[in-house]
Amino acid sequence: MSVKDVASSGLNEIPGEFRASWQVKKASASNSNGQSIPIIDLAGLHGENRSLIIEQIKTASEEWGFFQVVNHGISPQLLDETFQASRKFFELPDLEERLKKYSIYSDKEMSQVAKMESETIKYPSNWRDNMVLNYAPNLDTQKWPTEPPNFIEVNLKYNQALYHLKKELLDALSESLGLQTSLLNDVLGEGQTTNMIYYPPCPEPSYAFGVKPHSDPNSITILIQDEVGGLEVHDKHGEWVQVKPTPNAFIVNVGDQLEIFSNGKYKSVEHRVVPNHDKVRLSIGSFIAPGFTTHVKPPPELTAKQGQLYNGCIYFDYILKFFVTDLKFNKGFNKLNICCTGCFKQNNPSF
């Protein structure tokens, strides 16, 4: 049964598998210093404002690991059509048809291994339904839903637009690190999967997670959320801060691979989603990642001053360990340490 159907059954309490053993306190829109997630206007990125915008991206990546972007070139109409197609899919009356397409991981074989290896790890399940669409490097729309009728057409347009935006963002991030413009795209930008997530109303949102606290194991994530909100970021002061919904804005966050590649200059930070008591929440996140066989490590240009802090590892080894051990919910555990014994140098804790 899907979470949507659990939520629609009229329960006054959430089932035990979704229930946290402590109360989840909702965050405020800013931290105690009055700071909130930066919003960066990309207008002029290819003009006279480029250096200013890249400096803003650099500062946000260092201080928050998160920022929002507006005037990104993707039309509000396409965003609205994509949200509508997503909602219609999740609200199809045929449960069996929905369940055939629901996903946990983007790679089927890896998910089977992860499921077998992590059965003894007991953390509350996420209060959400989700579906993954693989777009790059291997596009196969035959695995995408055929209902609603325009689903494939709309999501192809959306993912094509996202593919262009991710290149723009990775180029800007590369320049912000003082690197050749195309370097991050070449090393960290091969993969693109889009995760459509449906969060039903929750009878006890203070004891549930839409998504448990975690950092993203990929390179960067480009996400758009609806007006309901619920995404919260763990800032450098140890406070949870809401990412306030901004119309037609994309949320961009640094993933573990970019932290490794940047030699720790940019931070992949914990974030979570808190469900809503009364409203459905929708979000669409595109996960940009290296190829599975890519060995991610800092380039020499970023290790000259402080030495190489991360030896890095093969991305598939990293992602497999991340899901198999479910370490994305181990608070206080440095997830950059999970990929293999050699990811860190000896002066860092070893796995």
Residue pairs with C-beta under 8 A, 6 or more apart in sequence:
1 95
2 95
2 98
2 99
2 102
2 129
3 18
3 126
3 127
3 128
3 129
3 198
3 200
4 90
4 91
4 129
4 198
4 200
5 95
6 15
6 200
7 127
7 200
7 201
7 202
7 203
8 200
11 203
12 203
13 19
13 203
13 204
14 127
14 202
14 203
14 204
14 207
14 208
17 124
17 125
18 124
18 125
18 126
18 127
18 208
19 124
19 204
19 207
19 208
20 124
20 207
20 208
20 209
22 207
23 206
23 207
24 205
24 206
24 207
24 208
24 209
24 274
25 206
25 240
26 206
26 232
26 242
26 274
27 232
27 239
27 240
27 241
27 242
27 274
28 241
28 242
29 36
29 241
29 242
29 244
30 36
30 241
31 235
31 237
31 239
31 241
32 237
32 239
33 237
35 235
35 241
36 241
36 242
36 244
37 64
37 66
37 67
37 68
37 233
37 241
37 243
37 244
37 251
38 56
38 59
38 60
38 64
38 66
38 67
38 68
39 67
39 68
39 69
39 70
39 246
39 249
40 53
40 56
40 57
40 60
40 67
40 68
40 69
40 70
41 53
41 69
41 70
41 71
42 53
42 69
42 70
42 71
42 72
42 73
42 168
43 49
43 71
44 50
44 53
45 53
45 168
45 172
53 172
54 172
54 175
54 176
55 176
56 67
57 67
57 169
57 172
57 173
57 176
58 176
58 177
60 66
60 67
61 67
61 173
61 176
61 254
61 265
61 266
61 267
62 265
62 266
62 267
63 236
64 233
64 235
64 236
64 269
65 233
65 253
65 254
65 266
65 267
65 268
65 269
66 233
66 243
66 251
66 252
66 253
66 254
66 269
66 271
67 251
67 252
67 253
68 243
68 246
68 249
68 250
68 251
68 252
69 169
69 249
69 250
69 252
70 246
70 248
70 249
72 165
72 168
72 249
72 250
73 161
73 164
73 165
73 168
74 158
74 161
74 162
74 165
74 250
76 247
76 248
78 154
78 157
78 158
78 161
79 158
79 224
79 248
81 150
81 154
81 157
81 158
82 154
82 155
82 158
82 284
83 226
83 282
83 284
85 148
85 150
85 151
85 154
85 155
86 196
86 198
86 282
86 284
87 198
87 280
87 282
88 147
88 148
88 151
89 98
89 101
89 131
89 145
89 147
89 148
89 151
89 196
90 98
90 129
90 131
90 196
90 198
90 282
92 98
92 147
92 148
97 145
97 147
98 129
101 131
101 143
101 144
101 145
102 129
102 130
102 131
103 111
103 130
103 131
103 132
103 195
104 111
104 115
104 130
105 111
105 114
105 132
105 323
106 132
106 134
106 193
106 195
106 287
110 319
110 320
110 323
111 323
113 320
113 324
114 320
114 323
114 324
117 324
117 325
118 323
118 324
118 325
118 326
121 325
121 326
123 212
123 326
123 329
124 208
124 209
124 212
126 209
126 210
126 211
126 212
127 199
127 200
127 202
127 208
127 209
127 210
127 275
128 197
128 198
128 199
128 200
128 210
128 211
128 273
128 275
129 197
129 198
129 200
130 195
130 196
130 197
130 198
131 145
131 195
131 196
132 193
132 194
132 195
132 196
133 144
133 155
133 159
133 193
133 194
133 195
133 196
134 140
134 143
134 193
135 159
135 162
135 163
135 192
135 193
135 194
135 286
136 163
136 190
136 191
136 192
137 190
137 191
137 291
141 152
141 156
144 151
144 152
144 155
145 151
145 152
146 152
155 194
158 194
158 284
159 192
159 194
159 286
162 192
162 194
162 222
162 286
163 192
165 222
165 250
166 189
166 192
166 220
166 222
166 286
166 288
167 185
167 189
169 220
169 222
169 252
170 184
170 185
170 188
170 189
170 219
170 220
170 288
171 181
171 182
171 184
171 185
173 184
173 220
173 258
173 266
174 180
174 181
174 182
174 183
174 184
174 185
175 181
177 184
177 262
177 265
177 266
177 301
177 302
178 301
178 302
179 299
179 301
179 302
183 299
184 219
184 258
184 261
187 261
187 290
187 294
187 296
188 219
188 220
188 257
188 258
188 261
188 288
188 289
188 290
188 294
188 296
189 219
189 288
189 290
190 289
190 290
190 291
190 294
191 218
191 287
191 288
191 289
191 290
191 291
191 292
192 286
192 287
192 288
192 289
193 286
193 287
193 289
194 284
194 285
194 286
194 287
195 284
195 285
195 286
195 287
196 282
196 284
197 210
197 211
197 282
197 283
197 284
197 285
198 280
198 281
198 282
199 210
199 230
199 273
199 275
199 276
199 280
199 281
199 282
199 283
200 275
200 280
201 275
201 276
201 277
201 278
201 279
201 280
202 208
202 210
202 275
202 276
202 277
203 277
205 274
205 275
205 276
205 277
208 274
208 275
209 272
209 273
209 274
209 275
210 230
210 272
210 273
210 274
210 275
210 281
211 271
211 272
211 273
212 272
212 328
212 329
213 234
213 270
213 271
213 272
213 328
213 329
213 331
214 270
214 271
214 272
214 328
214 329
214 335
215 255
215 256
215 268
215 269
215 270
215 271
215 328
215 335
216 253
216 255
216 256
216 268
216 287
217 255
217 256
217 257
217 318
217 319
217 322
217 328
217 335
218 255
218 256
218 257
218 287
218 288
218 289
218 319
219 255
219 257
219 258
219 261
219 288
219 289
219 290
220 252
220 253
220 254
220 255
220 258
220 288
221 251
221 252
221 253
221 255
221 285
221 286
221 287
221 288
222 250
222 251
222 252
222 285
222 286
222 288
223 231
223 250
223 251
223 252
223 253
223 283
223 284
223 285
223 286
224 248
224 249
224 250
224 251
224 283
224 284
224 285
225 231
225 243
225 245
225 251
225 281
225 282
225 283
226 245
226 281
226 282
226 283
227 245
227 247
228 245
228 276
228 279
228 280
228 281
228 282
229 242
229 243
229 244
229 245
229 281
230 273
230 274
230 275
230 276
230 281
231 242
231 243
231 251
231 271
231 272
231 273
231 283
232 240
232 241
232 242
232 243
232 271
232 272
232 273
232 274
233 240
233 241
233 243
233 253
233 269
233 270
233 271
234 240
234 241
234 269
234 270
234 271
234 272
235 241
235 269
236 267
236 269
240 272
243 251
253 268
253 269
253 271
254 266
254 267
254 268
254 269
255 268
255 287
255 288
255 289
256 268
256 318
256 322
256 335
256 336
257 289
257 290
257 296
257 315
257 318
258 266
258 268
259 266
259 267
259 268
259 336
260 296
260 297
260 298
260 310
260 312
260 336
260 343
261 296
261 297
261 298
261 299
261 302
261 312
262 298
262 302
263 298
263 302
263 303
263 306
263 308
263 309
263 310
264 309
264 310
265 302
268 335
268 336
270 331
273 281
273 283
275 281
289 315
289 319
290 296
290 315
291 315
292 314
292 315
292 316
292 319
293 314
293 315
293 316
294 314
294 315
295 312
295 313
295 314
295 315
296 312
296 313
296 314
296 315
296 318
297 308
297 310
297 311
297 312
297 313
298 308
298 309
298 310
298 312
303 309
307 345
308 345
309 344
309 345
309 348
310 336
310 343
310 344
310 345
311 342
311 343
311 344
311 345
312 343
313 339
313 340
313 342
313 343
314 339
314 340
317 339
317 340
318 338
318 339
318 340
318 343
321 327
321 338
321 339
321 340
322 328
322 335
322 338
322 339
325 338
327 333
327 335
327 338
328 335
334 349
336 343
336 344
337 343
337 344
337 348
337 349
337 350
337 351
338 351
339 351
340 351
341 350
341 351
343 351
344 350
